[in-house]
Amino acid sequence: MRHEVEPILDAQVSLSDGRSLAYAVWGDPDGQTVLLFHGAPGSRMFTPDPDLTARAGVRLVTVDRPGYGRSDADPGRTILDWPADILQLADAIQAPRFAIAAHSSGGPYALACAVQLSNRISAVTLVSCPAPYDVPMTQVADDEDRALTRLCRDDPDRAVARFAESIAVVVDDPEVFLTVPRPPPDSELLADEGIRNMFLRTIHEAVRQGADAYGRDCVLERRPWGFALGDVEQNVSIWHGEQDGVVDPAQAAALKDELHVAHLSLVPDDGHGLILARWTDILDDLRARLHGRG
């Protein structure tokens, strides 16, 4: 990946309630539109290799969720509020039809759009994404994790503050994020200077307004999402690295089991950075589904 890659466009759109939503455009400005939803913490500066995106004929649009980067905060937001923001963004960038790819904590927001904007969405791809906490899993949560989930449901504001405090050091020094221990596949990705620089820009933007947006994402992920996975009618492509140390691969299997139509690709040699390592494969799969071949 080239060092210090700049987006084709770095802009904001004004929403109907007066908030601003920030987005960036990468790849082929005249290509098929794919919206990429970042993880937590994350921002619109999180992007796989833009050269690969351009070669695939894709206009990749990355978006700051409320409170991240340059998007105005929306403290009372829910996961199901996100599709209304995306609809306004899609209209502003003249995308009557678009695909969605999501990384990690962007997954719930992608599925919410699949439920509420099904007539606008041409394909959905989830990469390293979690399943809802109320979906039966093969792994068993420990007592501390169960207590945290109860707090998210009983006192969400207090839970937001707890999650935000957990990454306070990253707010003070975003480079600390790169020192977190990772499985070998993810550590090897960060050895690439371009990827490392991209992550640094991503995290700097992610905590521009502090850590409340991260805390809000964590809490919403552990609360009921407001819809059932069975409400998703689209064919969903799921990608997950078997060495993912952030989101257990069992969650990918749970997503596949609960969604109406889904295909799961488990990749043995990749971790949570799968979207960066296998971006060409992910785009090829997505484009094949856009053209009805998958």
Helices and strands as residue ranges (DSSP letters): E 9-14, E 20-27, E 32-37, H 50-55, E 58-63, G 79-81, H 82-92, E 98-103, G 104-106, H 107-116, E 121-127, H 143-154, H 156-166, H 168-172, G 174-179, H 184-190, H 193-206, H 212-222, G 229-231, E 235-241, H 249-258, E 261-267, H 274-277, H 279-290
